[in-house]
Amino acid sequence: MAKAKRPAVDFPFENETGSPVGKIAWSGPYVNSPGQPMRVVTDLHFIYVTRGVCNFEDDNGIRTLGPGDMMVIVPNKRHGYSAPPGSAWDEHYIRCHGPLIDLWLATGLIEDSHVVWKLLPVEYWVDRMVQVIGDAITPDPDESLAQLGRLQVLLADMRVASRSNSDYPDDYAWLSRARKLLEARDLGDRPSLQAAAETMQCGYHTFRRRFTKLSGISPARYRLLAQIIRARSLIMQHSDIGNKELADTCGFADEFHFSKQFRNVVGISPSEYRKRCRTHRGGEVFQQD
């Protein structure tokens, strides 16, 4: 299968190939998740709450979860989740299966009794989940194996972090603040890169070096990705939204500039992205196996 390349960004992902030792079948964001009634699945699911409130139910009762809580959906165990009346939540999910995943379950590294993991800060762990998928939109067996390897590292780090009360290094708090500056949605509140550095109390070159070291990309690139991610989210929620409105809302000079940058980052045009979102809604990941 041909493999299209893109930067590692937050993107609905479906894997039709896999490797002999397993695969990540689905991954991506879900805005205003509708939840699921009590049911049983055969794959392992990780559902990370990024915004709002969610009620998680299993045979041990109901727990109310919020940002930073991850539901670990173990195969063949009854579970369900829903939003309390008048509320909603956003999530980032990973669904996987195969011999390597079975080994985690068989050896007790993922336990039936520990199905809610607390993982903070949210921005850090979402970024880690996104990086697992990497650059392949349609992975071949080799890239599927690489993704599964990255998932093993992530799960090990998540397992340790969920059992620890220690804070994350100051670097990640610094990076979180810097990202929020670069992600400002209102053009009037969006500082220049130089102004962002001054707000972070350092010179621009120091700001750029530290940001790039911690995030893996430059501040300018991160700002562009934040604009594209917002555009992608708007398309997912409103598939009829036009390129001109997206350009105005997301801070691009015009719709032609927006369309060019979207294709450069995502690898496909906004119109093709709309088609994929209609065909592969994130909710399909939670259908009965």
Secondary structure, 3 states (H helix, E strand, C coil): CCCCECCCCCCCEECCCCECCEEEEEEEEECCCCCEEEECCCCEEEEEEEEECEEEEECCEEEEECCCEEEEECCCCCEEEECCCCCCEEEEEEEEECHHHHHHHHCCCCCCCCCEEECCCHHHHHHHHHHHHCCECCCCHHHHHHHHHHHHHHHHHHHHHHCCCCCCCHHHHHHHHHHHHHCCCCHHHCCCHHHHHHHCCCCHHHHHHHHHHHHCCCHHHHHHHHHHHHHHHHHHHCCCCCHHHHHHHHCCCCHHHHHHHHHHHHCCCHHHHHHHHHHCCHHHHHCCC
